[in-house]
Amino acid sequence: MFLLNFILVVGMNYFVFLDVREIVFIIQSQRNSFHAKLYEFYSLSFQNLPVVLLIHDLTESEGGWSILPLMPQFSENYGHNSSWIFFLEEETSVNVPKIVHILRRFPKEQWFLGKALHDEEATIIHHYAFSDDPKAFMYPDFAAGWALSMTLVKRLAKKVKDEPLKSDFTIDLKHEIALYIFEDGNGPALIPVQELCTVADSSNNEEICATTHTAFSSSCVKPVDKNDIFFGVKTCRKFHKDRIPVVKKTWEKDSAFIEYYSDYADSSIPTVNLGVPNTERGHCGKTFSILERYVSNAVPETKWLVIVDDDTLISVPRLQKLLGCYNPNEPVFLGERYGYGLGTGGYSYITGGGGMVFSRQAVLKLLESGCRCYSNDAPDDMVLGMCFSALGIPVTHSSLFHQARPEDYSKDYLSHQIPISFHKHWNIDPVSVYHKWLKEDSYPENVQGHKGIREDL
Ligand SMILES: *[C@@H]1O[C@H](CO)[C@@H](O)[C@H](O)[C@H]1NC(C)=O
């Protein structure tokens, strides 16, 4: 039914009246001070817009970023006088007259618009509720901006109130939102809009682009010195032989300070024994011991701590650049953000496999708080999320960290990123993955940080 409507609309060149004031622009913003400043900078280009909201201002809880819980609020506040909600990432630039022009093609009905991504094959980061063919399901690339018609927002608001979200976990929000809206065919599928772009270049006819996205990591002025970053690698005896050699062959040489924490002494690595029994899963006890050790005299004092798994691949130079954006004197907890129970309060956390980055301040505050593991084998990343959430320290998200392998993400999605990390060796050659995706000179050619844009921040 929805597809049919679309064809009719396009076929008849339908044009509806739409005033720019009927569009509510929502920035998928973050609370951290660097991100707040980023918004001030970008907000110059939003001066002429009547309604711009920052998502982190819309709720007290940290869960606003998962968007669906905000639907009742959107419907209540803007249902009577607005026709569209248009979402933008912090670094999406937008040509408003072009957006108005696009939205005029769509009459008052349920619409879900965006730049479409799809999977090549089933991936561990996505659920597939509706069919066995993951390729066929489209979800929006948030970087290009995406839109919901108010008619759809009203239906979603009702649905969110009536039935709780199916999954407790928020892992890849863009895919989960698309599944929720599609509702096994009862709701609209994503309509791809070619004017919503990420990278504007000759390949997609840049004149038509109403949105574009700036790559993140190359933009802060001064990279953090590598002597300011301490790396802790969690390993255990059974992985000394196959995983640690990969770290040594790839990113270890770019780090100034690195320690390997294992249950078993091996001087060839060498390992550090934390005196915590190894656990099959969870590692909470181990991670908290790493935090204690980090602030002790046993290791050099650095501004930043990064805890990774022994099968995490990470680009240290790119991390140095990214950290140049952040203030180490603030409590910063950074990486790929996941959520747990966000529909009903819940908390956000940094998923461990992609790498968890802490400012020294964050570690000190956490340890002072007395928040600890409820058991040694509790999931460390989730416990840390709970603790920081209780402390009111926001989780800061960067989409450049990845909990899974490059093949687990849509090609189009990765094509406009300069990634910092990937995770897991399963069915891949991790050394060649590192060289292809994470070596400093392996930027995809079309991805460029817009140099200069953030130099005055
Ligand atoms: C729509 O109503 C909300 C209050 O519910 C108001 O804040 C907003 O400015 C209104 N939008 C326009 C375009 O008047």
Ligand as a Chemical Component Dictionary entry (heavy atoms), coordinates in Angstrom:
data_LIG
# 
_chem_comp.id                   LIG 
_chem_comp.type                 NON-POLYMER 
_chem_comp.pdbx_formal_charge   0 
_chem_comp.three_letter_code    LIG 
# 
loop_
_chem_comp_atom.comp_id 
_chem_comp_atom.atom_id 
_chem_comp_atom.alt_atom_id 
_chem_comp_atom.type_symbol 
_chem_comp_atom.charge 
_chem_comp_atom.model_Cartn_x 
_chem_comp_atom.model_Cartn_y 
_chem_comp_atom.model_Cartn_z 
_chem_comp_atom.pdbx_ordinal 
LIG C1 C1 C 0 4.179 24.567 17.672 1  
LIG O1 O1 O 0 3.798 24.473 19.028 2  
LIG C2 C2 C 0 4.857 24.408 19.972 3  
LIG C3 C3 C 0 4.255 24.295 21.352 4  
LIG O2 O2 O 0 3.570 23.095 21.477 5  
LIG C4 C4 C 0 5.709 25.668 19.855 6  
LIG O3 O3 O 0 6.804 25.598 20.753 7  
LIG C5 C5 C 0 6.213 25.810 18.447 8  
LIG O4 O4 O 0 6.930 27.021 18.307 9  
LIG C6 C6 C 0 5.027 25.815 17.469 10 
LIG N1 N1 N 0 5.527 25.873 16.113 11 
LIG C7 C7 C 0 5.226 26.864 15.286 12 
LIG C8 C8 C 0 5.834 26.785 13.934 13 
LIG O5 O5 O 0 4.505 27.768 15.600 14 
# 
loop_
_chem_comp_bond.comp_id 
_chem_comp_bond.atom_id_1 
_chem_comp_bond.atom_id_2 
_chem_comp_bond.value_order 
_chem_comp_bond.pdbx_ordinal 
LIG C1 O1 SING 1  
LIG C1 C6 SING 2  
LIG O1 C2 SING 3  
LIG C2 C3 SING 4  
LIG C2 C4 SING 5  
LIG C3 O2 SING 6  
LIG C4 O3 SING 7  
LIG C4 C5 SING 8  
LIG C5 O4 SING 9  
LIG C5 C6 SING 10 
LIG C6 N1 SING 11 
LIG N1 C7 SING 12 
LIG C7 C8 SING 13 
LIG C7 O5 DOUB 14 
# 
